[in-house]
Amino acid sequence: MSDEQNLPEDTVTSEPPAKVGAGGTAPLSKERRQQARRRVLRTILLTGGVMGAALSGFLPLAYAQRQRLRPPGALDEKDFLSSCIKCGQCVQVCPVSAIKLADLVDGFGVGVPYIDARAQACDFSCDAVQCILACPTGSLTYHKPEFLPVRAGAALAAKPILLAKEKDAEPTLNLTERIGVARLTRPETCLAIQGKGFKGQARGPKFQGRMRYMDVDRWKPIKISEHPYDVAECDLCVRECPVKGAISIETVFAPDGSQRKSPVVHEPCVGCGVCEMICPVEPAAIEIVPREVWRT
């Protein structure tokens, strides 16, 4: 009997002995090379996944520093975020689709409603602030409960008068707090200050923003691009503001002592954002500062 026949069955192999390379080690077989390649790919994918997860946690923190303009009647930010159930009912009832739901970069605010006034402002086409009526939790409300304080300057001195309802028996909006305040953040680009007029489509032919024009149809907002302007002195922010007395064109004095015309924001401003949306210069000369309060 040969030596091979005396070996245990599991030690017998038909593979020839591996050749030893110049470095003293045997080269890997095809199967082992494939296994090594798979291990490298798994390591790369896992590393990418870990980095992606870390980045997805960092981005919300970075972007969350940006203040969002909330829909009318919103509670203060902390209370709003804790009470909103992200149901989207306010989104469904908005006649101009001004309300959007925040995405992942908003961190704890993901899925929470907000308004991008430059893209589409709230022009109160619904007359009664339907988003507040649709909210099931009180995150949007006409009146805060007594245990929630009102920040100084957030309260409106009187119910705002909606110009579209001025001739109605009840012309006011049932709002007690503003969601922001308009500010002339870029006066150097304002056409009114420059003494210039405006002719054409306020935001260009491709702009999708809509608004209610009383001379067209009170109940049917149309695209702003379908309503061109021709004014000798630009006053679009005043002309289209839906709230009575919220903004006007006033004569002001420039640093050099010369007189200029300029938009001036007044206490009835509720922060709806129409002035920002309609401003024909890019970027807008006037903007809404979210959660800003009235300062005398």
C-alpha positions as CSV (number, residue, x, y, z in Angstrom):
1,M,0.0,0.0,0.0
2,S,1.3,3.4,-1.0
3,D,1.8,6.4,1.5
4,E,-1.1,8.2,-0.2
5,Q,-3.5,5.3,0.5
6,N,-2.6,5.5,4.3
7,L,-3.6,9.2,4.5
8,P,-7.0,10.1,5.9
9,E,-9.6,10.6,3.2
10,D,-10.0,14.4,3.7
11,T,-6.3,15.1,3.2
12,V,-6.2,13.6,-0.3
13,T,-6.3,16.2,-3.0
14,S,-6.2,16.1,-6.8
15,E,-4.9,19.7,-7.1
16,P,-1.3,20.0,-8.1
17,P,1.0,21.8,-5.6
18,A,0.9,25.6,-6.1
19,K,3.9,27.2,-7.6
20,V,5.9,29.4,-5.3
21,G,6.6,32.9,-6.7
22,A,9.8,34.8,-6.6
23,G,8.8,36.4,-3.3
24,G,8.4,33.1,-1.6
25,T,4.6,33.2,-1.5
26,A,2.1,31.2,-3.7
27,P,0.0,33.4,-6.0
28,L,-3.7,33.6,-5.2
29,S,-6.1,31.4,-7.1
30,K,-8.8,33.0,-9.3
31,E,-11.5,32.3,-6.7
32,R,-9.5,33.9,-4.0
33,R,-8.8,37.0,-6.1
34,Q,-12.5,37.4,-6.7
35,Q,-13.1,37.1,-2.9
36,A,-10.5,39.8,-2.2
37,R,-12.0,42.1,-4.9
38,R,-15.5,41.6,-3.3
39,R,-14.1,42.5,0.1
40,V,-12.5,45.7,-1.3
41,L,-15.8,46.7,-2.9
42,R,-17.8,46.0,0.3
43,T,-15.3,48.2,2.2
44,I,-15.7,51.0,-0.2
45,L,-19.5,50.8,-0.2
46,L,-19.7,50.7,3.6
47,T,-17.3,53.6,3.9
48,G,-19.5,55.6,1.5
49,G,-22.6,54.7,3.4
50,V,-21.1,55.8,6.7
51,M,-19.9,59.1,5.2
52,G,-23.3,59.6,3.5
53,A,-25.2,59.0,6.8
54,A,-22.9,61.4,8.6
55,L,-23.4,64.0,5.9
56,S,-27.1,63.6,6.0
57,G,-27.0,64.4,9.6
58,F,-24.7,67.4,9.1
59,L,-26.7,69.1,6.2
60,P,-29.9,69.5,8.2
61,L,-27.9,71.3,11.0
62,A,-26.2,73.5,8.4
63,Y,-29.3,74.4,6.5
64,A,-31.6,74.7,9.6
65,Q,-29.9,78.0,10.3
66,R,-31.9,79.5,7.5
67,Q,-35.2,80.8,8.7
68,R,-38.3,79.6,7.0
69,L,-41.4,81.8,6.4
70,R,-44.3,79.9,7.9
71,P,-48.0,80.0,6.8
72,P,-50.3,82.7,8.3
73,G,-51.3,82.0,11.9
74,A,-48.2,79.9,12.7
75,L,-47.1,79.6,16.3
76,D,-43.6,80.7,17.3
77,E,-41.0,78.4,15.7
78,K,-40.3,76.0,18.6
79,D,-44.0,75.5,19.3
80,F,-44.8,75.2,15.6
81,L,-42.3,72.5,15.0
82,S,-43.4,70.5,18.1
83,S,-47.1,70.7,17.3
84,C,-47.2,70.3,13.5
85,I,-48.0,66.7,12.5
86,K,-46.9,67.3,8.8
87,C,-50.3,66.2,7.5
88,G,-50.2,68.6,4.5
89,Q,-53.8,69.8,4.9
90,C,-52.7,73.4,4.7
91,V,-50.9,72.6,1.4
92,Q,-54.0,71.1,-0.1
93,V,-56.3,74.1,0.5
94,C,-54.0,76.9,-0.6
95,P,-55.5,78.4,-3.8
96,V,-52.1,79.6,-5.2
97,S,-50.0,76.6,-3.9
98,A,-47.9,79.0,-1.8
99,I,-47.3,76.4,0.9
100,K,-44.7,73.8,0.5
101,L,-43.4,70.9,2.7
102,A,-39.7,71.1,3.7
103,D,-37.3,68.4,2.6
104,L,-34.5,66.6,4.3
105,V,-32.1,69.5,4.6
106,D,-34.5,71.1,7.1
107,G,-33.5,68.6,9.8
108,F,-36.2,68.5,12.5
109,G,-38.4,70.7,10.2
110,V,-38.6,68.0,7.4
111,G,-42.1,67.8,6.2
112,V,-43.2,71.0,7.9
113,P,-45.0,73.6,5.8
114,Y,-43.3,76.8,4.7
115,I,-43.6,79.6,2.1
116,D,-40.9,80.7,-0.4
117,A,-42.3,84.2,-1.0
118,R,-40.1,84.9,-3.9
119,A,-41.4,81.9,-5.8
120,Q,-45.0,82.1,-4.6
121,A,-46.4,84.4,-2.0
122,C,-49.6,84.1,0.0
123,D,-51.9,86.7,-1.5
124,F,-55.0,85.7,0.6
125,S,-56.9,84.6,-2.5
126,C,-58.9,82.3,-0.2
127,D,-60.2,85.4,1.7
128,A,-60.6,83.5,5.0
129,V,-57.1,82.1,5.5
130,Q,-58.1,78.5,4.7
131,C,-54.8,77.0,5.8
132,I,-55.7,78.0,9.4
133,L,-59.1,76.4,9.1
134,A,-57.6,73.2,7.7
135,C,-54.9,72.8,10.4
136,P,-56.0,70.0,12.8
137,T,-53.6,70.7,15.6
138,G,-53.6,74.5,16.2
139,S,-50.1,74.9,14.8
140,L,-51.8,77.5,12.6
141,T,-54.3,79.4,14.6
142,Y,-56.3,82.6,14.7
143,H,-55.8,83.0,18.4
144,K,-53.0,81.5,20.5
145,P,-54.0,79.7,23.7
146,E,-53.4,81.8,26.9
147,F,-50.4,79.7,28.0
148,L,-48.4,80.7,24.9
149,P,-46.9,84.1,25.0
150,V,-47.0,86.7,22.2
151,R,-43.6,88.1,21.3
152,A,-43.4,91.9,21.6
153,G,-44.0,93.3,18.1
154,A,-45.5,90.2,16.7
155,A,-49.0,91.2,17.5
156,L,-50.9,93.3,15.0
157,A,-52.4,96.6,16.3
158,A,-55.7,95.8,14.6
159,K,-57.1,93.1,12.3
160,P,-55.6,93.7,8.8
161,I,-58.0,94.9,6.2
162,L,-57.9,92.8,3.0
163,L,-58.3,95.1,0.0
164,A,-60.1,92.5,-1.9
165,K,-62.8,92.5,0.8
166,E,-62.8,96.2,1.5
167,K,-66.4,96.6,0.3
168,D,-67.6,93.5,2.0
169,A,-69.5,93.5,5.3
170,E,-66.5,92.0,7.0
171,P,-63.4,93.3,5.3
172,T,-60.8,92.1,7.8
173,L,-58.6,89.1,8.0
174,N,-58.9,87.2,11.3
175,L,-55.2,87.4,12.1
176,T,-53.7,88.7,15.3
177,E,-50.0,88.1,14.7
178,R,-47.7,88.7,11.7
179,I,-45.5,86.0,10.2
180,G,-42.8,88.4,9.2
181,V,-42.1,92.0,8.1
182,A,-41.1,93.3,4.7
183,R,-37.8,95.1,4.6
184,L,-36.2,97.1,1.8
185,T,-33.0,95.1,1.9
186,R,-31.5,96.3,-1.4
187,P,-32.5,99.9,-1.8
188,E,-29.7,100.5,-4.4
189,T,-31.6,98.2,-6.8
190,C,-35.1,99.6,-6.2
191,L,-36.6,101.1,-9.4
192,A,-38.7,103.5,-7.3
193,I,-35.7,105.0,-5.6
194,Q,-33.9,105.3,-9.0
195,G,-37.0,107.1,-10.4
196,K,-37.5,104.5,-13.0
197,G,-40.7,103.0,-14.3
198,F,-41.4,99.4,-15.4
199,K,-43.0,97.9,-18.5
200,G,-43.6,94.3,-19.2
201,Q,-44.0,91.1,-17.3
202,A,-42.9,91.6,-13.7
203,R,-40.9,88.4,-13.4
204,G,-40.5,87.4,-17.0
205,P,-42.5,85.2,-19.3
206,K,-41.5,81.9,-17.6
207,F,-42.4,82.8,-14.1
208,Q,-45.1,80.5,-12.7
209,G,-46.2,82.5,-9.7
210,R,-49.9,83.4,-9.5
211,M,-51.9,86.1,-7.9
212,R,-55.5,87.4,-7.6
213,Y,-56.2,90.4,-9.7
214,M,-59.5,92.0,-8.8
215,D,-59.9,93.6,-12.3
216,V,-59.6,90.1,-13.8
217,D,-61.4,87.7,-11.4
218,R,-61.6,87.8,-7.6
219,W,-61.8,84.1,-7.3
220,K,-59.4,82.9,-10.0
221,P,-55.7,83.7,-9.5
222,I,-53.8,84.0,-12.7
223,K,-50.1,83.8,-13.7
224,I,-48.3,87.1,-13.1
225,S,-46.7,86.6,-16.5
226,E,-50.2,87.0,-18.0
227,H,-50.7,90.4,-16.4
228,P,-48.0,92.8,-17.8
229,Y,-47.4,96.3,-16.4
230,D,-46.7,99.7,-17.8
231,V,-46.0,102.3,-15.1
232,A,-44.0,105.5,-15.3
233,E,-42.7,105.1,-11.8
234,C,-42.4,101.6,-10.4
235,D,-44.8,101.0,-7.5
236,L,-45.6,97.3,-8.0
237,C,-44.9,96.3,-4.4
238,V,-47.5,99.0,-3.3
239,R,-49.9,98.3,-6.1
240,E,-50.2,94.6,-5.5
241,C,-50.0,94.5,-1.7
242,P,-53.2,92.7,-0.5
243,V,-53.3,94.4,2.9
244,K,-54.5,98.0,3.3
245,G,-52.0,100.5,4.6
246,A,-49.1,97.9,4.8
247,I,-46.8,99.7,2.4
248,S,-46.7,103.0,0.5
249,I,-44.4,105.1,-1.7
250,E,-43.1,108.0,0.2
251,T,-40.7,110.9,-0.5
252,V,-37.5,110.4,1.4
253,F,-34.2,112.2,1.5
254,A,-31.0,110.5,0.2
255,P,-27.7,110.9,1.9
256,D,-26.7,113.6,-0.5
257,G,-29.8,115.6,0.5
258,S,-31.7,114.9,-2.7
259,Q,-35.4,113.8,-2.6
260,R,-36.3,110.3,-3.7
261,K,-39.4,108.1,-3.9
262,S,-39.1,104.9,-1.8
263,P,-41.3,102.0,-0.6
264,V,-42.0,102.4,3.1
265,V,-43.4,99.5,5.2
266,H,-46.0,100.3,7.8
267,E,-47.3,98.5,10.9
268,P,-50.2,96.6,9.2
269,C,-47.7,94.5,7.3
270,V,-48.4,90.8,8.0
271,G,-45.4,89.4,6.1
272,C,-47.4,87.7,3.3
273,G,-44.6,88.2,0.8
274,V,-46.5,89.6,-2.2
275,C,-44.1,92.6,-2.4
276,E,-41.1,90.2,-2.6
277,M,-42.7,88.1,-5.3
278,I,-43.8,90.9,-7.5
279,C,-40.5,93.0,-7.3
280,P,-39.2,93.1,-10.9
281,V,-35.5,93.3,-10.1
282,E,-33.3,90.3,-9.5
283,P,-32.6,89.7,-6.7
284,A,-35.6,91.4,-5.1
285,A,-35.1,94.8,-3.6
286,I,-37.7,94.1,-0.9
287,E,-37.9,90.9,1.1
288,I,-39.8,89.3,3.9
289,V,-37.8,88.7,7.1
290,P,-39.5,85.6,8.6
291,R,-40.6,85.9,12.2
292,E,-39.5,89.5,12.3
293,V,-41.5,91.8,14.6
294,W,-42.6,95.4,14.2
295,R,-40.1,97.9,15.5
296,T,-41.0,101.5,16.0
